[in-house]
Amino acid sequence: MIRLTILIGIIIILILAEVLLSTRKNKWLGLIIPAVMFILLSVFLIFNLLEAFLKIEDLGRFLLLYGRKGVFALILKMGFVYSPVILNLIIYFVIRKIKYPKDSKKEINKMLADDL
């Protein structure tokens, strides 16, 4: 229970940091946390799957025992593991869209003024 509480606290802190970094003018700052999380979670998944299927026979036995349900469970596991990355990317794009909207009218007027 304590581990879950710590994990939820870390995710909340990362979300707040993502909101802070996404509001900055530099668009690359908001992508730091999702990129680092993606790399770390990918390494976690690789080691976790390597431990589970140390040998090819283990993977074959797993597929024979569980079939489609097992593959679906692996896909769900990957989706669940990557959900904080997806959440941070959604936060990033929503904040960028709200804070720095592209004003197409200004750009069109500028192009028209340049043509004259």
N, C-alpha and C positions, 0 to 999 in steps of 0.2 A: 504494500500500500504506500509506503514511503517512497519507493522508487517511482511509482506512478505520479505521485504528487510532485516530485522533483522534475520528472519529465514534462509534466504539464506546465510547471513554472518556467522551465527553460524554453518551451515552445511559446509561451506568452511573452517572455522577454525578447525572443527573436522576432515575434510579430511586431512588438512595439518598436524594436530597432529597425525593422523593415519599413514601418510607417515613417519613422524619422528620416531614414536614408532616401526614401522615395520622394520626399518633399523637397529635396535639394535640387538645385538647378542642373547639376551634372547627372545625366541619365544613367551613367554606369555605376554610380554608388548604390542605387537600389537593386542592382543585379548581383551584388557581391554575396549577400546572404543566400539567395537561392542557388547560386553556382557552387558555393562551398558546401551547402547542405546536399546538393545533388551528388557531388563527388564523395562526400563522407557516407551517404546512404548507399551509394553504389558499391563502395568498398565493403560496407556492412553486409549487403545482400550477397556479394560474391563470396565472402568468407562464410556466411551462414549457409549458403547452398553447397559450398565445397565441403563443409563439415557434414551436412546432411547426406550428400551423395559423394562420398569419398571415392567410391569406385563406380565404374559404369554399371556394374551388376546391381548396385544399390538403386540407381536410377531406374534400371529396367524392372527391378522387383517392385519399386514404388509405382511405376506406370501399370504393371500387371495387376497389382492389388487395387489401386484406386482409379485407374483409367482416366476418363474425362474429368471426373470430380477432382482428382488430384491435380491435374493441370490447371483446372479452374481455381482451385485453392492456391496454387502458386501464383497465378496471375492476380488474384485478390490480395495476396500477401504483398506483392510488389506495388500494387496500387495503394494499399494502406501505408506502406513504408514511405512512398513518395508523396503522400498527401500534404505534409507540411511544405514541401517545395511548391506544389501546385497552389496551395493557399497563399504563400508568399508572392508568387508570380501574379496571382489575381489581385492581391493588394497593390502590388507595384503598378500594374497596368491601370487599375481603377484610379489610383491617386494621380498618376501621370496624366490621365485623360481629364480629370477634374482640375488639377492645378495648372497644367500647361496645355490648354486646348489649342488646337490648330485653327486659327481664324482664317478660313478660306476666303472670306470677303476681302480681308486686308491684302492677301496675296494676289487676288485677282485684280484689285484696284492698283496695286503696285505694278503688276505686269502691264495693265492698260496705260498707266502713266509712263512706263518705260517705252511703250510702243509709240506714244505721242512724242 
